[in-house]
């Protein structure tokens, strides 16, 4: 979770709101209109998985911004850990 928290904090508009050993709650703002997107992450130690969710607070669509953000973060983590992304 430390590595994921560092990614969120390094994002230009990312802000960590709450951190627990296996959970993280944050926000990130879109570049142009500064819309707030909620980011939630949870580690499942038994399954050895990191679950990440990013969703817009306002509107019906985000033109793929949340998917791109999460994919970029997971790609960075996978490179740091030496695992393939996306998983096969």
C-alpha positions in Angstrom: 0.0 0.0 0.0 3.0 2.3 0.6 3.9 2.1 -3.1 0.3 2.9 -4.2 0.1 5.8 -1.8 3.3 7.2 -3.2 1.8 7.1 -6.7 -1.4 8.9 -5.7 0.6 11.5 -3.8 2.9 12.0 -6.8 0.0 12.6 -9.1 -0.3 16.4 -9.9 -3.8 16.6 -8.5 -3.9 13.6 -6.2 -4.6 13.8 -2.5 -4.8 11.0 0.1 -7.7 11.5 2.5 -7.5 8.4 4.6 -5.0 5.6 5.0 -5.2 2.3 6.9 -2.8 -0.7 6.6 -4.9 -2.4 3.9 -7.0 0.5 2.6 -6.5 3.9 1.1 -9.1 6.6 0.2 -8.1 9.5 -2.0 -9.3 12.0 -4.5 -7.8 13.1 -7.8 -9.0 16.0 -9.9 -9.4 16.1 -13.7 -6.9 18.3 -15.5 -9.2 20.7 -17.3 -12.3 21.2 -15.3 -10.9 20.0 -11.9 -13.8 17.6 -11.4 -13.3 15.4 -8.3 -12.8 11.7 -8.7 -12.9 9.3 -5.7 -10.2 6.7 -5.5 -10.5 3.7 -3.3 -7.9 0.9 -2.9 -7.9 -2.2 -0.9 -5.4 -5.0 -0.4 -6.7 -8.6 -0.2 -3.7 -10.4 1.4 -5.3 -13.9 1.1 -5.7 -13.5 -2.7 -2.5 -11.3 -3.0 -4.5 -8.7 -4.9 -4.8 -4.9 -5.0 -8.3 -3.8 -5.7 -8.5 -0.2 -7.1 -11.7 1.8 -7.9 -11.8 5.3 -9.3 -15.1 7.0 -10.1 -16.4 10.4 -10.9 -18.5 12.2 -8.4 -20.4 14.3 -10.9 -21.8 13.4 -14.3 -22.5 10.2 -16.2 -19.3 9.7 -18.0 -15.6 10.7 -17.8 -14.4 9.9 -21.3 -12.2 7.2 -19.9 -10.2 9.4 -17.5 -10.6 7.1 -14.5 -9.7 4.0 -16.4 -6.6 5.7 -17.9 -5.5 6.9 -14.4 -5.9 3.5 -12.7 -4.2 1.7 -15.6 -1.2 4.1 -15.5 -0.8 3.6 -11.8 -1.1 -0.2 -12.1 1.4 -0.2 -15.0 3.9 1.8 -12.8 3.4 -0.6 -9.9 3.9 -3.6 -12.1 7.1 -2.2 -13.6 8.5 -1.5 -10.1 7.6 -5.0 -8.9 8.7 -6.8 -12.1 5.4 -8.3 -13.0 3.5 -8.2 -16.3 0.7 -5.7 -16.9 -1.9 -6.2 -17.9 -2.1 -9.7 -16.4 -2.5 -12.6 -18.7 
